[in-house]
Amino acid sequence: MSIDQDRIPRKTLCSGEKIPAIGLGTFGSDKYGADQVAEAVLGAIRYGYRLIDCASVYQNEDRIGQVLRQVVQEKTVTRSDLFVISKVWNDMHAEGQVIISCKKSLQDLGLDYLDLYLVHWPFRNYHAPGCSGDSRNPDSKPFSPDEFMETWQQCEELVEKGLVRYIGMSNMTIPKLEAVLPRCRIKPAVLEMELHPSFQQPELFDYAVSRNILPIGYCPLGSPSRPERDRTDEDVVDMELPAVVEAARAHGIHPAEVCLKWAVQRGQVPIPFSVKEHQYKSNLKCITEDPLTEEEMEAIRLEDRNCRLIKGQVFLWEGSKGWEDLWDVDGKITGLE
Ligand SMILES: NC(=O)c1ccc[n+]([C@@H]2O[C@H](COP(=O)([O-])OP(=O)(O)OC[C@H]3O[C@@H](n4cnc5c(N)ncnc54)[C@H](OP(=O)(O)O)[C@@H]3O)[C@@H](O)[C@H]2O)c1
């Protein structure tokens, strides 16, 4: 049995268009292969998911494309029912490269257009998929507004060519946004950012919402299967936070479901990943019923520990002090001359 679409909450984009309030992540975390992820996308769409978060660097868009063709052919959905996201990876930002990357994603996904195309990371600093946490690229550089705008202008052209419907940014900070937003002809429709109970980014979240940019929250469950390179001893386990566990007990549900209810009720679009049928099904179903109380929402708000999990240290440049430099923790763009 699938979930009735009318029961799935929706969020509104700047254009007024409504999109599902939850989606399916597709990054296998170097742990789940393309076939497993594609199988999950198939089961998830049949169950009622419509928003799918893909990326060229996840190395599974071709397999997901076969599934997208299948669900349209079998009439589970029409193309316009789906909201498919992809992202340009850091090695494809230079002049003329973004369109090549976008067309490759379109070809792999078997689509004529993407609903949303994101700049995955706001710089060209490249690391190969699956690299270790201490690997560094000697060519890496700090964020450059001019370089970013060169990439963004190519994204704007994709909209004008009809290859993508919306464009957005990911892994941004307020100082970076302040530097580039006034220069955008087409504003970002969304900001994809790490968001979970122990990492709520309230300032960046409010900044986006106040500018009519919809936050999409990645790692909504605290990414328990994330790669080794993204683990440190200080990391908090979201599903063990007292307010999350307490709400799970009160509602008789798994803590994962509490994290997702919290995310949707707060206002972001969470994109949980799972290849396990019972998990991806409960992740969608939970947001259609039995909401958290105001008190539970407030108790979870107070669990924010500023615990960033995806620190991005593999993108650091020579001379940078540590992963905090990527996130402009001093309130200005780190490394900018
Ligand atoms: N824009 C970016 O830079 C960026 C960065 C990171 C991620 N993302 C996107 O965000 C998506 C989600 O992030 P993520 O995969 O890192 O983290 P996540 O969704 O927070 O965690 C996924 C893991 O949580 C567990 N899980 C899922 N549902 C569960 C349930 N109902 N009960 C218990 N455990 C459950 C599964 O672990 P087990 O496999 O161990 O069961 C699964 O692998 C990615 O797939 C990707 O699409 C984007």
PDBQT file of the ligand as one rigid body, heavy atoms in Angstrom, charges set to zero:
ROOT
HETATM    1  N1  LIG A 401      24.525  18.643  -0.160  1.00  0.00    +0.000 N 
HETATM    2  C1  LIG A 401      25.433  17.929   0.467  1.00  0.00    +0.000 C 
HETATM    3  O1  LIG A 401      26.627  18.296   0.539  1.00  0.00    +0.000 OA
HETATM    4  C2  LIG A 401      25.031  16.649   1.146  1.00  0.00    +0.000 A 
HETATM    5  C3  LIG A 401      25.874  16.111   2.132  1.00  0.00    +0.000 A 
HETATM    6  C4  LIG A 401      25.481  14.933   2.765  1.00  0.00    +0.000 A 
HETATM    7  C5  LIG A 401      24.277  14.324   2.410  1.00  0.00    +0.000 A 
HETATM    8  N2  LIG A 401      23.477  14.865   1.432  1.00  0.00    +0.000 N 
HETATM    9  C6  LIG A 401      22.189  14.227   1.051  1.00  0.00    +0.000 C 
HETATM   10  O2  LIG A 401      21.447  13.988   2.237  1.00  0.00    +0.000 OA
HETATM   11  C7  LIG A 401      21.054  12.616   2.278  1.00  0.00    +0.000 C 
HETATM   12  C8  LIG A 401      20.893  12.152   3.709  1.00  0.00    +0.000 C 
HETATM   13  O3  LIG A 401      22.092  12.263   4.437  1.00  0.00    +0.000 OA
HETATM   14  P1  LIG A 401      22.821  10.994   5.046  1.00  0.00    +0.000 P 
HETATM   15  O4  LIG A 401      22.487   9.824   4.207  1.00  0.00    +0.000 OA
HETATM   16  O5  LIG A 401      24.243  11.308   5.232  1.00  0.00    +0.000 OA
HETATM   17  O6  LIG A 401      22.227  10.913   6.514  1.00  0.00    +0.000 OA
HETATM   18  P2  LIG A 401      20.853  10.493   7.211  1.00  0.00    +0.000 P 
HETATM   19  O7  LIG A 401      19.733  10.501   6.235  1.00  0.00    +0.000 OA
HETATM   20  O8  LIG A 401      20.771  11.364   8.404  1.00  0.00    +0.000 OA
HETATM   21  O9  LIG A 401      21.160   9.026   7.708  1.00  0.00    +0.000 OA
HETATM   22  C9  LIG A 401      20.978   7.909   6.893  1.00  0.00    +0.000 C 
HETATM   23  C10 LIG A 401      21.135   6.635   7.719  1.00  0.00    +0.000 C 
HETATM   24  O10 LIG A 401      20.239   6.655   8.823  1.00  0.00    +0.000 OA
HETATM   25  C11 LIG A 401      19.757   5.361   9.103  1.00  0.00    +0.000 C 
HETATM   26  N3  LIG A 401      18.285   5.375   9.037  1.00  0.00    +0.000 N 
HETATM   27  C12 LIG A 401      17.490   5.813   8.023  1.00  0.00    +0.000 A 
HETATM   28  N4  LIG A 401      16.198   5.693   8.338  1.00  0.00    +0.000 NA
HETATM   29  C13 LIG A 401      16.146   5.136   9.576  1.00  0.00    +0.000 A 
HETATM   30  C14 LIG A 401      15.101   4.741  10.430  1.00  0.00    +0.000 A 
HETATM   31  N5  LIG A 401      13.812   4.915  10.097  1.00  0.00    +0.000 N 
HETATM   32  N6  LIG A 401      15.429   4.185  11.617  1.00  0.00    +0.000 NA
HETATM   33  C15 LIG A 401      16.728   4.018  11.981  1.00  0.00    +0.000 A 
HETATM   34  N7  LIG A 401      17.765   4.378  11.219  1.00  0.00    +0.000 NA
HETATM   35  C16 LIG A 401      17.483   4.931  10.029  1.00  0.00    +0.000 A 
HETATM   36  C17 LIG A 401      20.335   4.446   8.061  1.00  0.00    +0.000 C 
HETATM   37  O11 LIG A 401      21.458   3.797   8.668  1.00  0.00    +0.000 OA
HETATM   38  P3  LIG A 401      21.773   2.242   8.322  1.00  0.00    +0.000 P 
HETATM   39  O12 LIG A 401      22.140   2.247   6.885  1.00  0.00    +0.000 OA
HETATM   40  O13 LIG A 401      22.916   1.931   9.233  1.00  0.00    +0.000 OA
HETATM   41  O14 LIG A 401      20.513   1.495   8.619  1.00  0.00    +0.000 OA
HETATM   42  C18 LIG A 401      20.793   5.374   6.954  1.00  0.00    +0.000 C 
HETATM   43  O15 LIG A 401      21.894   4.897   6.243  1.00  0.00    +0.000 OA
HETATM   44  C19 LIG A 401      22.145  11.903   1.479  1.00  0.00    +0.000 C 
HETATM   45  O16 LIG A 401      21.771  10.608   1.080  1.00  0.00    +0.000 OA
HETATM   46  C20 LIG A 401      22.339  12.880   0.342  1.00  0.00    +0.000 C 
HETATM   47  O17 LIG A 401      21.316  12.721  -0.626  1.00  0.00    +0.000 OA
HETATM   48  C21 LIG A 401      23.837  16.032   0.814  1.00  0.00    +0.000 A 
ENDROOT
TORSDOF 0
